[in-house]
Amino acid sequence: MSKVSYYTEEGLKKLRQELNQLKDVDRPKASQAIAEARDKGDLSENAEYDAAKEAQGMLEMQIAKLENTLANARIINESELDTTKVLVHSTVEVKNKSNGAKMEYTLVAQSEADLKTGKISVDSPIGKGLLGKEVGDTATISVPNGTIELDIISIRRN
């Protein structure tokens, strides 16, 4: 059973572009590499052929995974998001109770996560800890190096 994931239109477009790249560019290159290796003679002792076949197998797995993700992807209408609670595609401002640092995160699907731009996965420990919280709540989150407490300062949609 596959899990439904929610994406912005931009995130879904990137996934489709990646799938098209794999199918239209990378797949033909893999087939060509196999054909070239096959032309080099005895397949039983041809490491280049084995490597090309393995690369093709990995590529086909990537394509299948991406197709599955796209089949279960849903576009979320950000204008209809409830801003009283932290949800997927909410942008939440938090304050770390221990050091007073303020941070802003946007919760997104795993494949859209990009910490440099403040986008964290809803499946990450912080993402899971923030989901469902309201302004004024404190999220106590277990992270690899202990526990952190984050006060929810504001919630908005993009």
C-alpha positions as CSV (number, residue, x, y, z in Angstrom):
1,M,0.0,0.0,0.0
2,S,1.4,3.4,-1.0
3,K,1.4,6.5,1.1
4,V,-0.3,9.6,-0.3
5,S,2.1,12.6,-0.4
6,Y,1.1,16.2,-0.7
7,Y,3.0,18.6,-3.0
8,T,2.9,22.1,-4.3
9,E,2.4,22.5,-8.0
10,E,6.1,23.4,-8.2
11,G,7.2,20.3,-6.3
12,L,5.1,18.0,-8.5
13,K,6.4,19.7,-11.7
14,K,10.0,19.0,-10.5
15,L,9.1,15.3,-9.9
16,R,7.6,15.0,-13.4
17,Q,10.7,16.7,-14.9
18,E,13.0,14.3,-13.1
19,L,10.9,11.3,-14.3
20,N,11.0,12.6,-17.9
21,Q,14.8,13.0,-17.6
22,L,15.2,9.4,-16.4
23,K,12.9,8.0,-19.1
24,D,13.9,10.1,-22.1
25,V,17.6,10.7,-21.6
26,D,19.1,8.3,-19.0
27,R,17.2,5.1,-20.1
28,P,18.4,5.4,-23.8
29,K,22.0,6.1,-22.5
30,A,21.8,2.9,-20.4
31,S,20.6,0.8,-23.3
32,Q,23.4,2.2,-25.5
33,A,26.0,1.4,-22.8
34,I,24.8,-2.2,-22.7
35,A,24.9,-2.5,-26.5
36,E,28.4,-1.1,-26.7
37,A,29.6,-3.5,-23.9
38,R,27.9,-6.5,-25.7
39,D,29.8,-5.7,-28.9
40,K,33.1,-6.1,-27.0
41,G,32.8,-9.9,-27.0
42,D,32.4,-12.7,-24.5
43,L,29.7,-11.7,-22.0
44,S,30.8,-14.2,-19.3
45,E,34.0,-12.2,-18.7
46,N,32.8,-8.8,-19.6
47,A,32.8,-6.6,-16.5
48,E,31.7,-3.6,-18.5
49,Y,28.6,-5.4,-19.6
50,D,27.8,-6.5,-16.0
51,A,28.2,-2.9,-14.8
52,A,26.0,-1.5,-17.6
53,K,23.3,-4.1,-16.8
54,E,23.4,-3.3,-13.1
55,A,23.2,0.5,-13.8
56,Q,20.2,-0.2,-16.0
57,G,18.5,-2.1,-13.2
58,M,19.1,0.7,-10.7
59,L,17.7,3.2,-13.2
60,E,14.6,1.1,-13.7
61,M,14.1,0.9,-9.9
62,Q,14.4,4.7,-9.7
63,I,11.9,5.2,-12.5
64,A,9.4,2.7,-10.8
65,K,9.8,4.5,-7.5
66,L,9.2,7.9,-9.0
67,E,6.2,6.6,-11.0
68,N,4.8,5.2,-7.7
69,T,5.3,8.5,-5.9
70,L,3.6,10.5,-8.8
71,A,0.7,8.0,-8.8
72,N,0.1,8.8,-5.1
73,A,0.9,12.5,-5.2
74,R,-1.8,15.1,-4.5
75,I,-1.6,18.8,-5.0
76,I,-2.5,20.8,-2.0
77,N,-4.4,24.0,-2.4
78,E,-2.5,26.3,-0.1
79,S,-5.2,28.9,0.0
80,E,-7.5,26.4,1.8
81,L,-5.0,25.5,4.6
82,D,-6.0,26.0,8.2
83,T,-3.6,28.4,9.7
84,T,-4.6,27.7,13.3
85,K,-2.6,24.4,13.3
86,V,0.7,23.3,11.8
87,L,-0.1,21.2,8.7
88,V,1.7,20.1,5.6
89,H,2.8,23.2,3.7
90,S,2.4,25.5,6.8
91,T,5.2,27.9,7.4
92,V,5.8,28.0,11.2
93,E,8.1,30.3,13.2
94,V,9.5,28.7,16.3
95,K,11.7,29.7,19.2
96,N,14.1,27.2,20.8
97,K,13.5,27.3,24.5
98,S,17.0,26.4,25.5
99,N,18.9,29.0,23.5
100,G,16.3,31.5,22.4
101,A,17.1,31.0,18.7
102,K,14.2,31.7,16.3
103,M,13.8,29.6,13.2
104,E,11.2,29.4,10.4
105,Y,10.3,26.1,8.7
106,T,8.0,25.2,5.9
107,L,6.7,21.6,6.2
108,V,6.8,19.7,2.9
109,A,6.8,16.2,1.5
110,Q,10.1,14.3,1.8
111,S,11.1,14.8,-1.8
112,E,10.6,18.6,-1.5
113,A,12.7,19.0,1.7
114,D,15.6,21.4,1.4
115,L,17.0,22.6,4.7
116,K,19.0,25.4,3.0
117,T,15.6,27.1,2.1
118,G,13.9,26.2,5.3
119,K,11.8,23.4,3.9
120,I,11.7,20.3,6.2
121,S,10.0,17.0,5.7
122,V,6.8,16.2,7.6
123,D,8.5,12.8,8.2
124,S,11.5,14.3,9.9
125,P,11.6,14.4,13.8
126,I,11.0,18.1,13.9
127,G,8.3,18.0,11.2
128,K,6.4,15.2,13.1
129,G,6.8,17.1,16.4
130,L,5.4,20.3,14.9
131,L,2.4,18.8,13.1
132,G,-0.9,19.6,14.8
133,K,0.5,22.2,17.1
134,E,-1.0,25.7,17.5
135,V,0.4,29.1,18.2
136,G,1.5,29.2,21.9
137,D,2.0,25.5,22.1
138,T,5.4,24.0,22.9
139,A,6.6,21.0,20.8
140,T,8.9,18.7,22.7
141,I,10.9,16.8,20.0
142,S,13.3,13.9,20.4
143,V,16.3,14.4,18.1
144,P,19.4,12.3,17.7
145,N,21.4,14.4,20.3
146,G,18.6,14.7,22.9
147,T,15.3,16.6,23.3
148,I,14.5,20.1,22.1
149,E,11.6,22.3,23.0
150,L,10.2,24.7,20.4
151,D,7.6,27.3,21.2
152,I,5.2,28.0,18.3
153,I,5.3,31.7,17.6
154,S,3.3,31.9,14.3
155,I,1.8,29.8,11.6
156,R,1.0,31.0,8.1
157,R,0.6,29.7,4.6
158,N,2.8,30.8,1.7
